[in-house]
């Protein structure tokens, strides 16, 4: 009888431990929420059957696909309560490869979900508005910056207002700091202001760069790519990282274009001890869904961005394409846009933090 009681007690303890750590079996993809329908779900819009019906008023798009393909997408909430999305666009008549000539645009919405209205080129008098890999951030002095890379060498534009005008401040400078200089190439740049007031960049290479001397740097490389030899992470074709800080951790979501999956990494200091937390998103799953249950399966989901609310991620933006890139041709019924997907960042940060708490000692 004593033995039976012992086993019953052990079973109860194990059950309690399992119930107290729900995040252990979750990854970032489990925290995406259904998307509210801003307009209506329709099939009377461009796109392959896998993305229909859908809501053209979600995010930023040319619903006629007669003018523009859109890409990138980073949202900042303005002091006026409006939402400003910075993105890139190109002539749809050039197909997807038109991105080589993309230009930076700013758009505005009354809702974080959209629809976003294209307000035109962000800097029309500077190289004709040229800009790709567009991202944006609020600076410590409450002014704003837009950063472009890939087609420009990490050029930074600043303004005291989200409505512009945008003036080119300069180009990002990198100090290799004894590491390979190519790791600091300005491609797919994601930038954040650290809690300590410094600036942090992660680029396509996966190398971390830190500046304590302002947004232009010089940024010191902190080591080789954080992707190197990381368990569970593909060895090649990683791109489009986005970096942010929430819940006491630094986070990166990075996309593998060949596997069409993205992965979530965390670090306690944003520089070292990065850990692969598993799947961030996967276009073949049903995570892009509306509140009525309708699901869209975009062929490509890339260039993630995050919008934080009160210190937690509330929305992700994604550049999406309805067909493989080599099938998105000029003047067809296919194209790209920026979508906005809600995210339960409060629950995400709380449950992830629980994984780091020490187990109770002596029953306390």
C-alpha positions in Angstrom: 0.0 0.0 0.0 2.9 2.3 0.8 4.4 1.6 -2.6 1.1 2.5 -4.3 0.9 5.8 -2.4 4.4 6.6 -3.4 3.7 6.1 -7.1 0.5 8.1 -6.9 2.4 11.0 -5.4 5.1 10.8 -8.0 2.5 10.8 -10.8 0.8 13.9 -9.3 4.2 15.7 -9.2 5.0 14.8 -12.8 1.6 15.9 -13.9 1.9 19.3 -12.2 5.3 19.9 -13.7 4.0 19.1 -17.2 1.0 21.4 -16.7 3.2 24.3 -15.4 5.4 24.6 -18.5 3.1 24.9 -21.6 5.7 26.9 -23.5 8.0 24.0 -23.5 6.1 22.4 -26.4 5.4 25.7 -28.3 7.4 27.7 -30.7 6.9 31.2 -32.0 4.4 30.1 -34.7 1.9 29.1 -32.1 1.4 32.7 -31.0 0.1 34.1 -34.2 -3.6 35.2 -34.0 -6.4 35.3 -36.5 -6.4 38.4 -38.6 -9.5 40.7 -38.5 -11.1 41.4 -41.9 -10.8 45.1 -42.7 -12.6 45.0 -46.0 -14.0 41.8 -47.3 -12.7 38.4 -48.4 -12.8 38.3 -52.2 -11.6 36.2 -55.1 -12.0 39.3 -57.4 -8.3 40.3 -56.9 -4.9 39.2 -58.2 -3.4 36.0 -56.9 -3.1 32.3 -57.2 -5.9 30.0 -55.8 -3.8 29.4 -52.7 -4.2 33.0 -51.5 -7.9 33.4 -52.4 -10.2 34.5 -51.1 -8.3 37.2 -49.2 -8.7 40.7 -47.9 -7.0 43.3 -50.1 -7.4 45.9 -47.3 -4.9 44.0 -45.1 -1.5 45.7 -45.3 -0.1 47.4 -48.4 -0.8 46.4 -51.9 -1.8 47.4 -55.4 -5.1 45.6 -55.6 -5.3 46.0 -59.4 -1.7 44.8 -59.9 -1.4 47.4 -62.7 1.3 49.5 -61.2 3.3 48.3 -58.2 4.7 45.3 -56.5 5.5 46.0 -52.8 8.1 44.4 -50.5 9.7 44.9 -47.0 7.4 46.7 -44.6 8.1 48.2 -41.2 5.4 49.9 -39.1 5.9 52.8 -36.7 2.9 54.2 -34.7 3.0 58.0 -34.8 2.2 60.4 -32.0 -1.1 61.2 -34.0 -2.2 57.6 -33.5 -1.8 56.8 -37.2 0.4 53.9 -38.4 3.2 54.6 -40.9 4.6 51.7 -42.9 7.9 52.1 -44.7 8.3 49.7 -47.6 9.8 49.3 -51.1 8.0 49.1 -54.5 8.8 48.6 -58.1 7.0 48.5 -61.5 5.0 45.3 -61.7 5.7 45.4 -65.5 9.2 44.2 -64.7 8.1 41.1 -62.8 9.7 40.1 -59.5 13.2 40.9 -60.7 12.1 44.5 -60.8 13.2 44.7 -57.2 16.7 45.6 -58.4 15.2 49.0 -59.2 13.0 49.4 -56.2 12.3 52.6 -54.4 11.5 53.4 -50.8 7.9 54.6 -50.1 5.9 55.6 -47.0 2.3 54.7 -46.4 -0.3 55.5 -43.8 -3.2 53.7 -42.1 -5.6 54.4 -39.3 -5.3 50.8 -38.2 -2.2 48.6 -37.7 -3.9 46.0 -39.9 -4.4 48.4 -42.8 -5.3 49.4 -45.4 -2.1 51.4 -46.0 -2.3 54.2 -48.5 0.9 54.7 -50.5 1.9 58.3 -50.0 4.7 58.2 -52.5 8.5 58.1 -52.6 10.1 58.8 -49.2 13.0 60.8 -50.8 12.1 61.5 -54.4 15.0 63.9 -55.0 17.7 61.5 -53.8 18.6 59.0 -56.5 15.0 59.0 -57.7 13.9 57.5 -54.4 16.1 54.4 -54.7 15.8 52.1 -51.7 15.4 48.4 -50.9 15.5 46.3 -47.7 13.6 49.2 -46.2 13.3 49.3 -42.4 12.6 52.1 -39.9 13.0 52.9 -36.2 12.4 55.5 -33.5 15.6 57.1 -32.4 16.5 57.9 -28.7 15.7 61.6 -29.2 12.2 60.7 -30.6 13.1 61.5 -34.2 12.9 58.8 -36.9 15.2 56.9 -39.2 14.7 54.8 -42.3 17.5 52.5 -43.3 18.0 50.9 -46.7 20.5 48.3 -47.8 21.4 45.8 -50.5 20.9 48.3 -53.3 22.6 51.0 -51.3 25.4 50.7 -48.7 23.4 51.0 -45.5 22.1 54.5 -46.2 20.3 56.2 -43.3 17.6 58.9 -43.7 16.3 60.9 -40.8 13.4 63.2 -40.0 11.8 64.8 -37.0 8.4 63.9 -38.4 7.1 60.6 -39.8 5.7 62.7 -42.6 9.2 63.8 -43.6 11.0 65.4 -45.3 13.7 62.7 -45.1 17.3 63.8 -45.3 20.2 61.4 -45.9 22.3 61.5 -42.8 25.0 59.2 -44.3 26.0 55.6 -44.7 26.6 53.0 -42.0 30.3 52.4 -41.2 31.6 49.0 -40.0 34.7 48.2 -38.0 35.6 44.6 -38.7 37.2 44.4 -35.2 39.5 41.6 -36.3 36.9 39.5 -38.0 36.1 39.0 -41.7 34.9 42.3 -43.2 32.5 40.6 -45.5 30.4 39.6 -42.5 29.5 43.3 -42.2 28.1 43.7 -45.7 25.0 45.9 -45.7 22.4 43.4 -46.9 19.0 42.6 -45.3 19.9 44.9 -42.5 17.7 44.9 -39.3 18.4 47.5 -36.7 17.3 48.3 -33.2 18.0 50.7 -30.4 19.2 48.6 -27.4 17.9 49.2 -23.9 21.4 50.5 -23.0 21.1 53.2 -25.7 23.4 51.6 -28.2 22.5 50.5 -31.7 22.5 46.9 -32.8 22.5 45.5 -36.4 22.0 42.0 -37.7 22.5 41.6 -41.4 22.1 38.7 -43.8 25.4 37.1 -42.7 24.1 36.6 -39.2 27.0 38.7 -37.7 26.0 41.0 -34.8 27.3 44.6 -35.0 27.1 47.1 -32.2 27.5 50.9 -32.2 27.9 53.1 -29.1 28.6 56.1 -31.2 25.2 56.8 -32.9 23.2 55.3 -35.7 26.0 55.6 -38.4 28.6 53.9 -36.2 31.2 52.7 -36.6 29.6 49.4 -35.8 32.0 46.8 -34.4 31.6 43.2 -35.5 31.1 41.1 -32.4 32.2 37.8 -33.9 31.5 35.3 -36.6 27.9 34.6 -37.8 25.6 33.5 -34.9 24.1 31.0 -37.4 27.4 29.0 -37.7 27.1 25.6 -36.2 23.8 26.4 -34.4 21.9 23.1 -33.8 18.7 22.7 -35.8 19.4 25.7 -38.1 20.0 25.2 -41.9 23.6 25.7 -43.0 22.8 27.9 -46.0 20.3 30.3 -47.6 19.5 32.2 -44.4 18.3 35.8 -44.9 15.9 38.5 -43.8 16.6 38.6 -40.1 14.6 40.9 -37.8 15.9 41.7 -34.4 14.0 43.1 -31.3 14.0 43.1 -27.5 11.1 41.9 -25.4 10.4 40.0 -22.3 14.0 40.4 -21.1 15.4 38.7 -24.1 16.8 39.7 -27.5 15.1 37.9 -30.4 15.9 37.2 -34.0 13.6 35.6 -36.6 15.5 34.6 -39.7 14.1 33.1 -42.9 15.6 30.2 -44.9 14.4 30.9 -48.4 15.2 27.4 -49.8 13.3 25.6 -47.1 10.6 28.2 -47.0 10.7 28.2 -43.2 11.9 30.7 -40.6 13.5 30.1 -37.2 13.4 31.9 -33.8 16.6 32.7 -31.9 17.1 34.2 -28.4 20.0 35.7 -26.5 20.2 37.2 -23.0 22.4 40.1 -24.2 21.9 40.3 -27.9 25.5 39.4 -28.7 26.3 35.9 -27.5 24.7 32.7 -26.2 22.1 32.6 -29.0 19.8 29.7 -28.8 17.6 28.2 -31.6 14.0 28.1 -30.2 12.6 26.4 -33.2 10.0 27.2 -35.9 9.0 30.8 -36.3 6.7 30.4 -39.3 6.1 28.2 -42.3 4.0 29.1 -45.3 2.7 25.6 -45.7 0.9 25.7 -42.3 -2.4 27.5 -41.5 -0.9 30.4 -39.4 -2.1 33.1 -41.9 -5.8 32.9 -41.2 -8.7 35.2 -40.8 -11.2 35.4 -37.9 -13.8 33.5 -40.0 -11.3 30.6 -40.4 -10.3 31.3 -44.0 -6.6 30.4 -44.6 -4.2 31.9 -47.1 -1.0 30.0 -48.1 1.4 32.5 -49.6 4.2 30.7 -51.6 6.9 33.1 -50.2 6.7 34.8 -46.8 9.9 36.8 -46.3 11.3 40.1 -44.8 9.6 39.9 -41.4 9.2 43.0 -39.3 7.7 43.6 -35.9 5.5 46.3 -34.3 5.8 46.4 -30.5 3.0 47.7 -28.2 3.9 48.4 -24.6 7.1 46.3 -25.0 5.6 43.2 -26.6 5.2 42.2 -30.3 1.6 42.9 -31.3 2.0 42.5 -35.1 4.3 41.0 -37.7 4.7 42.3 -41.2 5.7 40.0 -44.0 6.5 40.6 -47.7 4.6 37.9 -49.5 4.4 36.4 -53.0 1.6 34.2 -54.3 3.8 32.1 -56.6 7.5 31.1 -56.8 9.6 34.1 -57.7 10.5 32.9 -61.2 6.8 32.6 -62.0 6.0 36.2 -61.1 6.3 37.8 -64.5 5.4 41.1 -66.0 1.7 42.1 -66.4 0.3 38.8 -65.1 -2.2 38.1 -62.3 0.6 37.5 -59.7 2.5 39.9 -57.5 3.8 40.8 -54.0 2.5 42.8 -51.2 3.0 43.4 -47.4 0.6 41.7 -45.0 0.1 42.3 -41.3 -0.6 39.4 -39.0 -1.5 39.9 -35.3 0.7 38.2 -32.6 0.1 37.5 -28.9 3.4 39.0 -27.7 2.2 39.3 -24.1 1.5 35.6 -23.8 4.6 34.7 -25.8 7.0 36.7 -23.6 5.3 35.4 -20.4 5.5 31.8 -21.3 9.0 32.0 -22.7 10.1 33.7 -19.5 8.7 30.8 -17.5 11.2 28.5 -19.2 14.0 30.4 -17.6 12.7 30.4 -14.1 14.5 28.1 -11.7 12.4 25.1 -10.5 11.0 25.5 -6.9 13.3 24.4 -4.1 12.2 22.4 -1.1 8.6 22.7 -2.2 8.6 26.6 -2.1 
